[in-house]
Amino acid sequence: MGRIDAMNLNALDLNLIKVFDALLRERSVTRAGEQIGLSQPAVSAALNRLRHLLNDQLFVRRGNDMMPTPRAESMAEPLRVALREIERVFHSAKAFDPAELERTFTFMGADFFSMMLMPALAARIAGAAPRASLRFLDSARGDVSRLLQDDQIDVALERPLEVSDWVSSTPLFHSPFAIIAAQDNAAIRQAGIMEGKTLPIDLFCELPHILRSIDGSMSGSTDEALRKIGRTRRVSLTLPHFQAVALAVANGNHLSAVPRQFAVWAAETLPLVIFEPPLPIAVPEIRMYWHARHDDEPPHRWVRDQILEAVGVLGFVESGVAENVGAWRGARTDQPAV
């Protein structure tokens, strides 16, 4: 961080470090202020004090963003570690009370979670921590390890990922695939396949498919499973969001392999029918990821516990389509906020 003389060190307070950390994460004076509860003039004044103390611009404007100088980048991780250690000391000295929590937690994942988990989670957290705020970012935002390292997100909800060894994780649930089609799909109706039954492999490969893909890839787990038995399908459309996939399927003659929990949820409001896939498709384990520096931090641990409990309330089970529909609807009847 460089040498700061005794006079400058006496002028350095914790709020300046918090402002510096928020600017690194948000790259905006306005957003940094919102993150830590300061006005834009207060953040600007703190930045000017830091510039004077360290004799460096620290952040320079590039378009709408404030970009860190090399000096600021070199200070980032040591100061972030110091700030977290200070917070840890104070948290351990005082019993944690969610009702007193004033903090914004940022999650990242697919729209699967923003639609199916976040309403229930937000209600649960609001009831216990009314001054806490939540943000949810799309999984296309970027590399999970980097975003956790930079504190741009608190928690990622994803399939198994290759992450750094300082990333902690825990399993949430398994997400087997189901096949969705429009209720008026002529080919399926002509074949006489009843909802909940297994689609014939020939029909499955003959009909066009829609794939949820955040990067535009035209191949997924279903294609890998088909290759193992010497078959292929035709993916005629990729979309970045599960809800868009469901809407497109409901209004066309496509099929799509989607998480079973989402299939049942979507079929409640869209003219969709659900079938079993005609071949085994690898079942992904959905996990929750966070930076290990937050392992024992009471507010962060509490929020992770709320996620685990909210997922449990959703009633995610690994049975067949018919049993899954009943379990899901039962869970929704018991928990109308979900």
Phi and psi in degrees as a GROMACS rama.xvg file:
@    title "Ramachandran Plot"
@    xaxis  label "Phi"
@    yaxis  label "Psi"
@TYPE xy
92.1563  168.475  GLY-2
-88.2511  129.18  ARG-3
-116.565  125.129  ILE-4
-72.0372  172.388  ASP-5
-60.3382  -38.5965  ALA-6
-64.5232  -44.0078  MET-7
-66.6963  -38.8759  ASN-8
-62.1915  -38.0927  LEU-9
-64.7115  -26.3666  ASN-10
-84.8087  -7.12012  ALA-11
-90.9986  120.884  LEU-12
-118.687  170.377  ASP-13
-62.6141  -33.8837  LEU-14
-61.9442  -34.0697  ASN-15
-65.246  -39.8617  LEU-16
-66.0292  -39.8093  ILE-17
-64.9585  -39.7784  LYS-18
-63.3495  -45.3021  VAL-19
-59.0949  -45.9869  PHE-20
-63.828  -41.86  ASP-21
-66.7975  -38.2892  ALA-22
-65.27  -37.7229  LEU-23
-61.9086  -39.7321  LEU-24
-78.2852  -40.9869  ARG-25
-95.5145  -23.9143  GLU-26
56.032  32.16  ARG-27
-157.308  132.218  SER-28
-63.5184  -42.4618  VAL-29
-65.2109  -49.7231  THR-30
-67.696  -35.1116  ARG-31
-62.1792  -42.263  ALA-32
-61.8764  -42.4126  GLY-33
-62.6531  -36.1083  GLU-34
-66.8022  -37.1242  GLN-35
-112.643  7.21631  ILE-36
77.9084  32.389  GLY-37
-119.32  153.173  LEU-38
-73.9621  163.291  SER-39
-60.6725  -43.9747  GLN-40
-60.7478  -36.0804  PRO-41
-67.2589  -39.5066  ALA-42
-65.6545  -43.3237  VAL-43
-61.7058  -40.9894  SER-44
-64.7467  -41.3609  ALA-45
-64.1707  -40.4009  ALA-46
-62.8823  -40.6628  LEU-47
-63.332  -38.4533  ASN-48
-64.1156  -42.4367  ARG-49
-64.0999  -40.8114  LEU-50
-61.1594  -40.3726  ARG-51
-68.7509  -43.3153  HIS-52
-63.374  -39.1797  LEU-53
-102.705  -3.95971  LEU-54
54.1598  47.792  ASN-55
-153.859  146.19  ASP-56
-65.3816  -28.7399  GLN-57
66.1972  -50.7582  LEU-58
-135.682  133.78  PHE-59
-123.597  145.175  VAL-60
-76.4423  132.717  ARG-61
-134.759  101.738  ARG-62
65.5776  -124.726  GLY-63
-93.3916  -0.600165  ASN-64
-107.671  154.661  ASP-65
-102.834  110.379  MET-66
-96.2719  134.617  MET-67
-71.076  145.14  PRO-68
-78.0055  168.03  THR-69
-55.6602  -36.2912  PRO-70
-62.7674  -45.0241  ARG-71
-63.5544  -41.2782  ALA-72
-63.8879  -36.8002  GLU-73
-69.9564  -25.5141  SER-74
-86.5995  -17.2677  MET-75
-56.2467  -57.9527  ALA-76
-69.2198  -43.5575  GLU-77
-58.31  -41.7339  PRO-78
-70.647  -35.6506  LEU-79
-65.3655  -42.255  ARG-80
-62.778  -43.1178  VAL-81
-62.7476  -41.8505  ALA-82
-65.0952  -42.4507  LEU-83
-65.4194  -35.7107  ARG-84
-68.0303  -39.5135  GLU-85
-61.8972  -45.815  ILE-86
-61.0906  -40.3311  GLU-87
-62.0775  -42.5764  ARG-88
-61.1557  -45.2148  VAL-89
-71.2328  -36.1738  PHE-90
-64.3205  -39.2568  HIS-91
-71.8255  -21.7123  SER-92
-85.04  -12.1954  ALA-93
-133.936  135.247  LYS-94
-61.2504  135.448  ALA-95
-77.4718  131.26  PHE-96
-127.485  108.66  ASP-97
-54.7929  -30.8568  PRO-98
-63.3014  -22.2253  ALA-99
-97.1409  1.26029  GLU-100
-73.9533  123.051  LEU-101
-123.06  97.4947  GLU-102
-162.844  149.399  ARG-103
-102.944  124.876  THR-104
-106.2  133.825  PHE-105
-115.072  123.927  THR-106
-111.014  158.514  PHE-107
-139.345  139.283  MET-108
177.013  -173.496  GLY-109
-74.9694  164.843  ALA-110
-64.368  -17.0903  ASP-111
-45.7937  -46.5181  PHE-112
-80.8964  -37.6193  PHE-113
-63.6385  -31.4154  SER-114
-87.1635  -42.0581  MET-115
-97.1299  -26.5195  MET-116
-107.111  -43.0458  LEU-117
-63.2625  -38.9742  MET-118
-58.1615  -45.2665  PRO-119
-68.6973  -40.4306  ALA-120
-65.4779  -42.812  LEU-121
-61.2325  -41.6872  ALA-122
-65.4615  -40.7218  ALA-123
-63.0834  -46.8333  ARG-124
-70.2103  -39.0865  ILE-125
-61.5103  -34.1621  ALA-126
-66.953  -33.0137  GLY-127
-100.672  -29.5496  ALA-128
-132.829  74.6223  ALA-129
-64.2638  -17.6674  PRO-130
-99.6485  3.76456  ARG-131
-83.2055  149.366  ALA-132
-123.081  151.794  SER-133
-124.565  143.381  LEU-134
-129.296  144.881  ARG-135
-128.028  124.218  PHE-136
-108.429  148.606  LEU-137
-69.2244  147.241  ASP-138
-65.6215  -13.2396  SER-139
-75.8296  -0.929971  ALA-140
-58.7684  -37.3937  ARG-141
154.193  -164.876  GLY-142
-67.3462  126.252  ASP-143
-62.9901  -45.9947  VAL-144
-58.9855  -44.9906  SER-145
-65.4939  -42.5122  ARG-146
-66.5828  -36.5806  LEU-147
-68.9294  -41.1656  LEU-148
-60.1968  -40.4343  GLN-149
-86.84  5.29739  ASP-150
57.6147  27.3278  ASP-151
-77.9608  -22.486  GLN-152
-134.992  153.967  ILE-153
-95.8523  -36.8613  ASP-154
-143.838  137.382  VAL-155
-114.727  137.514  ALA-156
-114.108  103.367  LEU-157
-145.76  168.939  GLU-158
-68.4983  171.382  ARG-159
-54.4365  130.001  PRO-160
-124.184  154.979  LEU-161
-83.9371  109.862  GLU-162
-127.012  165.295  VAL-163
-65.8891  159.147  SER-164
-71.7262  -10.2362  ASP-165
-93.0926  6.57912  TRP-166
-93.0695  124.645  VAL-167
-92.036  155.252  SER-168
-155.605  162.037  SER-169
-148.465  146.728  THR-170
-70.9504  144.87  PRO-171
-103.552  -54.1711  LEU-172
-169.939  167.895  PHE-173
-95.8902  148.02  HIS-174
-125.763  79.3922  SER-175
-67.0485  157.651  PRO-176
-92.6819  146.95  PHE-177
-127.383  162.359  ALA-178
-106.787  128.353  ILE-179
-109.954  147.83  ILE-180
-147.782  163.041  ALA-181
-69.6427  146.548  ALA-182
-59.0449  -31.6982  GLN-183
-101.169  25.4157  ASP-184
-62.5615  113.675  ASN-185
-65.0337  -39.8496  ALA-186
-65.5152  -40.2495  ALA-187
-71.3034  -40.7408  ILE-188
-62.812  -41.9491  ARG-189
-64.6045  -33.6389  GLN-190
-76.7273  -11.8467  ALA-191
71.7808  30.8322  GLY-192
-85.8792  122.077  ILE-193
-81.9953  149.144  MET-194
-57.4683  139.585  GLU-195
92.3419  -14.0996  GLY-196
-87.3259  175.953  LYS-197
-88.6135  130.514  THR-198
-71.6809  137.685  LEU-199
-61.7178  142.944  PRO-200
-61.2909  -38.1717  ILE-201
-64.2403  -44.6881  ASP-202
-65.6881  -39.9976  LEU-203
-58.1534  -43.0773  PHE-204
-79.163  -25.1508  CYS-205
-75.3386  -41.4323  GLU-206
-74.2977  148.822  LEU-207
-71.4529  152.531  PRO-208
-120.656  154.026  HIS-209
-114.774  135.019  ILE-210
-118.847  130.28  LEU-211
-77.9196  119.082  ARG-212
-146.89  119.719  SER-213
-79.3128  -17.6459  ILE-214
-113.629  7.60951  ASP-215
84.5041  2.79929  GLY-216
-59.2447  140.015  SER-217
-96.6293  11.3356  MET-218
-136.851  145.554  SER-219
-146.452  -161.522  GLY-220
-59.5361  -36.5363  SER-221
-63.3221  -40.2472  THR-222
-65.9051  -37.2228  ASP-223
-63.2564  -41.4129  GLU-224
-65.5808  -40.6433  ALA-225
-65.0781  -38.8705  LEU-226
-60.5283  -33.9768  ARG-227
-65.3406  -23.6767  LYS-228
-110.314  13.3806  ILE-229
74.312  26.556  GLY-230
-120.752  164.805  ARG-231
-138.93  163.241  THR-232
-127.782  171.086  ARG-233
-111.842  110.066  ARG-234
-86.1994  111.057  VAL-235
-100.601  -7.39638  SER-236
-155.286  134.762  LEU-237
-118.002  143.491  THR-238
-137.701  149.468  LEU-239
-82.8986  -8.80395  PRO-240
-130.925  142.117  HIS-241
-61.5681  -39.7262  PHE-242
-62.7364  -39.0833  GLN-243
-64.3613  -38.6551  ALA-244
-60.3731  -47.3847  VAL-245
-62.1872  -41.7676  ALA-246
-64.0003  -42.2271  LEU-247
-66.4376  -41.4486  ALA-248
-62.8  -43.7688  VAL-249
-63.7955  -20.9163  ALA-250
-112.872  21.4861  ASN-251
-153.629  -161.152  GLY-252
-110.821  19.5179  ASN-253
-82.637  162.681  HIS-254
-110.852  162.344  LEU-255
-153.464  137.623  SER-256
-92.5328  115.793  ALA-257
-131.454  164.023  VAL-258
-54.8417  134.958  PRO-259
-56.7354  -40.0646  ARG-260
-61.232  -40.4103  GLN-261
-69.6679  -38.8024  PHE-262
-57.1914  -46.6516  ALA-263
-65.332  -41.831  VAL-264
-61.9371  -46.4399  TRP-265
-67.2709  -35.6755  ALA-266
-69.1258  -11.9227  ALA-267
-73.7793  -25.2022  GLU-268
-122.139  -11.1705  THR-269
-119.5  154.151  LEU-270
-76.8636  73.684  PRO-271
-120.425  151.698  LEU-272
-122.373  153.847  VAL-273
-119.76  137.064  ILE-274
-131.454  162.157  PHE-275
-81.8921  144.205  GLU-276
-69.5896  152.496  PRO-277
-84.019  5.65344  PRO-278
-154.122  157.432  LEU-279
-67.7762  130.937  PRO-280
-118.191  132.047  ILE-281
-51.4054  131.719  ALA-282
-94.3927  113.549  VAL-283
-75.66  146.542  PRO-284
-96.7482  116.668  GLU-285
-80.3167  132.324  ILE-286
-125.581  159.767  ARG-287
-107.224  129.677  MET-288
-117.928  143.601  TYR-289
-154.572  165.055  TRP-290
-74.8008  136.636  HIS-291
-61.5381  -20.818  ALA-292
-65.1637  -16.9058  ARG-293
-98.1629  6.33397  HIS-294
-50.1896  -48.1606  ASP-295
-109.377  13.3721  ASP-296
-78.4289  117.701  GLU-297
-53.4874  -48.3837  PRO-298
-62.2105  -41.2993  PRO-299
-67.2127  -42.7061  HIS-300
-63.3214  -37.9355  ARG-301
-63.9676  -44.1539  TRP-302
-64.3135  -40.0265  VAL-303
-62.1513  -38.092  ARG-304
-64.398  -37.6156  ASP-305
-64.0489  -37.4209  GLN-306
-63.7515  -46.9292  ILE-307
-60.3324  -41.9098  LEU-308
-69.1043  -40.0041  GLU-309
-65.1016  -39.3494  ALA-310
-62.4083  -39.3521  VAL-311
-62.425  -39.0224  GLY-312
-65.6199  -28.4573  VAL-313
-64.5421  -17.1273  LEU-314
72.6702  30.9332  GLY-315
-65.3283  121.008  PHE-316
-129.188  165.998  VAL-317
-115.707  41.9103  GLU-318
-99.2636  -169.749  SER-319
-73.1123  177.235  GLY-320
-58.7423  -49.3358  VAL-321
-61.0788  -46.3559  ALA-322
-65.1176  -36.7768  GLU-323
-65.7432  -41.238  ASN-324
-59.1474  -45.7119  VAL-325
-64.8234  -43.4737  GLY-326
-64.9454  -41.4687  ALA-327
-66.6474  -46.2131  TRP-328
-66.7944  -33.0128  ARG-329
-64.574  -42.0611  GLY-330
-63.7108  -38.9379  ALA-331
-70.3829  -32.8786  ARG-332
-66.8276  -40.6193  THR-333
-73.7048  -28.594  ASP-334
-126.77  80.8372  GLN-335
-62.2783  -17.7708  PRO-336
-76.4861  -16.0036  ALA-337
